Amino acid sequence: MNWRTIIYVVLLVSLTVAKALPRTSQDIEGKTSIGQRFSQLHENNFKAIALIMFAQYVPGGTFGRAAGMAEQVTALARSCVAAARDSPDCLKPLDRIFFDTICQEKNLPRIADCCAKEDSERNDCFLSLKNFSQGFIPPLEGPDAEAACRNYSQHQQPLTAYFTYEVSRKHPFLPAPTILSVALRYEEMMKRCCGGVEGPSQHLEECFRTQAPKVVKPVREDALRQEHTCGILKKFGERTLKALKLTQISQKFPKADFVTVHKLVMDVADMHKDCCRGDMLDCMQDREDILQYVCSNQHILSSKIQHCCEQPLLQRSECIIHEENDDKPADLSPHIREFIEDKGICQHFAQEKDTHLARFLYEYSRRHPEFSAQMLLRIGKGYEDLLQECCRPGSPSGCLSRGEEDLRKHIYETESVMRTSCDIYKEKGDYYFQNELLMSFTKKMPQLTSAELIKFTKQMTTIGSKCCQVGQDKLLPCAEENLDLVLGEICRRHLADPINPGVCRCCSSSYAFRRPCIGKLEVDESYVPLALTPGLFAFHGDLCTTEEEKLQHRKQEMLITLLKYKPQISPEQLGSVTAAFSAMRERCCGDANPEACFLKEGPELIERSEKMLSA
């Protein structure tokens, strides 16, 4: 059976793989043995999962070593089915078998300390290697077209297995079913572009250029979403993650009662804890249990997920996540005045603070699918602050009613920010909107490199192009929840290499208020501007390129350099410098020798601009 067949079979059995594997060393010998697991999965599926796990736990190893260990474990499982089912080795929990196999290998990087430990301590040690590995493995890249097709024609099955190994070691926290679905897309790309028995397709480079993103992009997006969630859990804790999931699940399933939503919140939070620790077996099992519960309780959750629940388990999760929110109950009142007017409100808050706040967030979220999850969390925090103030002895009468005015003000401010951003985007278009963002973020975060600033603002511009086209009822969820992913990436960048005190404050103080906090940052006063050196502003013939995208990128790099040199530059000054630059470029690009023209006029432009900026 080839690797394509293996992957298809694994996709069909999907997350039942997780069910067939023991979850931790706490699964004692009395439970299903490795031989029984092997029989459930069949040999090729078992071997595929083993390869992924060895690649993820020993990312500094080689494909040959990982494949060899996978074969070794598979051989043990095969023997346990055939004859040796009562052997002590056959009765071990599967994770112990995996780690024993790794520890029997010689000269594997950084595993000696882990192998000196036992059971749960050994498991934790191997998980820490996963965390360490993320820093030094280069990102997944598209294949070299001719070499890839040559390898594909000669080594079709090992090539797909090697791709599976590479994705696994470069993304040690991605679940096995996700990796196998990526491997399937890779196999389909290779078949389409390399042409199978007919030979490579025409326009080979073009084929890979268009098809490779379909393989690589989902991996990066899945990894980014997972890293984002884990970043929230690590930085802001379990309480914040649960509050976020409470808003999202309440919006998704507005007909579900509080008890049901609370159960799902707890289960989803537990799943993320396992996934973020890197416990793939637990992570996969948790995910399957949640999907099983959701699809078994459609009648009390949602009328819109039946078609999702009819799909294989692997597709089921993404389908439910991207499905529209269910319709609100017809008898759901528009207001929840009882959380303000009930005379026993302060007693409830004092006796069961978190439960009371969770009920408020649940009731408010299910009534407002047009709000972003982050905005709902800010509303929840505002309600908590209101109760803390108004439930103190001696607080004035009517104190709680003030909360409604504060709420209306916050909603108006948030909607105004998003509408204004969309108005600017619609007026200026992608390039000039990104330039506006570059001017803002270079002043806020001048410590970022030009490449980083261009990347982050490009992502924000893409959000504008996507979200400014949707209706008003979907604008906030689309804009703020996508923007939250970009800000999360900026904050993780700050954790790895601190940017400045303002960014530190915004990234550390409150998850819900992170976006408005960064939005209010102005020029970083702690930043020491760049000195004017001869090479700071270099003008060359590449400015005459006819490729608009390259020219725009070059202009944006110079804009960033100018802002790092003069952070306090006024819009009028910037306009004057830009106009002078454009005039110089037009003259020199029309000259017989553009390079010589730039060499002469460039220093003159810098001198004139410096005088104008110093005035």
Buried (B, 14 or more C-beta within 10 A) or exposed (E): EEBBEBBBBBBEBBBBBBBBBBBBBEBEEEEBBBBBBBBBBBBBBBBBBBBBBBBBBBBBBEBEBBBBBBEBBBEBBBBBBEEBBEBEEBBBBBBBBBBBBBBEBEEBEBBEEBBEBEBEEBBBBBBBBBEEBBEEBEEBEBBEBEEBBEBBBEEBBBBBBBBBBBBBBBBBBBBBBBBBBBBBBBBBBBBBBBBEEEEBBEEBEEBBEEBBEEBBEBBEEBBBEBBBBBBBBEBBEEEBBBBBBBBBBBBBBBBBEBEBBBBBBEBBBBBBBBBBBBBBBBBBBBBBBBBBBBBEBBEEBBEBBEEBBEBEBBBBBBBBEEBEBBEBEEEEEEEBEEBBEEEEBBEBBEEEEEEBBBBBBBBBBBBBBBBBBBBBBBBBBBBBEBBEEBBEEEEEEEBBEBBEEBBEEBBEEBBEBBBEBBEBBEEBEBEEBBBBBBBBBBBBBBBBEBEBBBBBBBBBBBBBEEBBEBEEEBBBBBBBBBBBBBBBBBBBBBBEEEBBEBBBEBBBEBBBBBBBBBBEBEBBEEBEEBEEEEEBBEBEBBBBEEEEEEBBBBBBBBBBBBBBBBBEBEEEBBEBBBEBBEEBBEEBBEBEEBBEBBBEBBEEBBEBBBEEBEE
